[in-house]
């Protein structure tokens, strides 16, 4: 079994920054992809960014240039640095790890961008 523990959400003003963290524990494959998804009220969950165990990153067009994903492989932890936040970034952010047919989700952390 795999557990994902997220932290770092909160309320921030437009233009501000937040850093999300996700620590994975349990039986984790050596080759995997970790990422962040988000779901706003009334909308489908969407991929924000992902990073493979080899370091390849992927970003949604809407966050390119503003968000940066990184990882600490020794700690099985992934980070999402979010800068220049906009009200439309408001959502519940979910951490995900997947390999082969297995996928695991965190419980979600709320990010609210509002003045």
VENZI-V745000 format. One record per residue. N is the residue number from 1. RES is the residue in one letter. SS is DSSP state (~ for helix, > for strand, _ for the rest). PSI is psi in whole degrees, -180 to 180 (* if undefined). D_CENTER is the distance of its C-alpha to the mean C-alpha in Angstrom with 1 decimal. Layout:
n->(N;N)
res->(RES;RES)
ss->(SS;SS)
psi->(PSI;PSI)
d_center->(D_CENTER;D_CENTER)
This chain:
n->(1;2;3;4;5;6;7;8;9;10;11;12;13;14;15;16;17;18;19;20;21;22;23;24;25;26;27;28;29;30;31;32;33;34;35;36;37;38;39;40;41;42;43;44;45;46;47;48;49;50;51;52;53;54;55;56;57;58;59;60;61;62;63;64;65;66;67;68;69;70;71;72;73;74;75;76;77;78;79;80;81;82;83;84;85;86;87;88;89;90;91;92;93;94;95;96;97;98;99;100;101;102;103;104;105;106;107;108;109;110;111;112;113;114;115)
res->(X;X;X;X;X;X;X;X;X;X;X;X;X;X;X;X;X;X;X;X;X;X;X;X;X;X;X;X;X;X;X;X;X;X;X;X;X;X;X;X;X;X;X;X;X;X;X;X;X;X;X;X;X;X;X;X;X;X;X;X;X;X;X;X;X;X;X;X;X;X;X;X;X;X;X;X;X;X;X;X;X;X;X;X;X;X;X;X;X;X;X;X;X;X;X;X;X;X;X;X;X;X;X;X;X;X;X;X;X;X;X;X;X;X;X)
ss->(_;>;>;>;>;>;>;_;_;>;>;>;_;_;_;_;_;>;>;>;>;>;>;>;>;>;_;_;_;_;_;_;>;>;>;>;>;>;>;_;_;_;_;_;_;>;>;>;>;>;>;>;_;_;_;_;>;>;>;_;~;~;~;_;_;_;>;>;>;>;>;>;_;_;_;_;>;>;>;>;>;>;_;_;_;_;~;~;~;_;>;>;>;>;>;>;>;>;>;_;_;>;>;>;>;_;_;_;>;>;>;>;>;_;_)
psi->(151;137;140;126;118;154;163;-4;175;-166;132;151;155;137;-9;-176;152;154;121;145;148;117;127;141;161;-155;91;131;153;-23;120;170;129;146;176;132;163;153;117;158;129;4;162;155;137;151;133;-52;153;161;136;167;-21;-6;2;130;158;140;146;147;-35;-15;-4;135;-12;-36;147;127;142;171;156;100;-32;-30;1;45;139;145;150;107;121;115;165;47;145;157;-33;-6;-7;125;171;128;129;135;146;143;139;149;144;-125;3;140;139;148;149;178;-14;147;135;133;122;124;110;148;*)
d_center->(20.0;16.4;14.7;11.1;11.2;8.6;10.1;10.4;10.5;13.9;16.4;16.9;19.5;19.1;18.9;17.2;14.2;11.5;9.5;6.7;7.5;7.4;10.9;12.3;16.0;18.8;20.1;17.6;18.9;19.4;18.1;14.6;11.5;8.0;5.0;2.5;5.7;7.7;11.4;14.0;17.4;19.6;17.1;15.6;12.0;10.7;8.5;6.8;6.5;7.4;9.7;12.8;14.8;17.2;14.9;14.8;12.0;11.5;10.6;11.6;14.9;14.2;11.8;13.8;15.5;13.5;10.0;9.9;7.7;9.9;10.9;13.8;15.4;18.1;15.8;13.4;10.6;7.6;6.9;5.6;9.1;9.8;13.6;16.2;14.4;16.3;17.3;15.9;12.3;13.2;11.5;10.0;6.2;5.9;4.8;7.4;10.0;13.1;16.4;19.7;19.9;17.7;14.3;12.8;10.5;9.7;11.6;9.3;9.5;11.4;11.1;14.6;16.1;19.8;23.1)
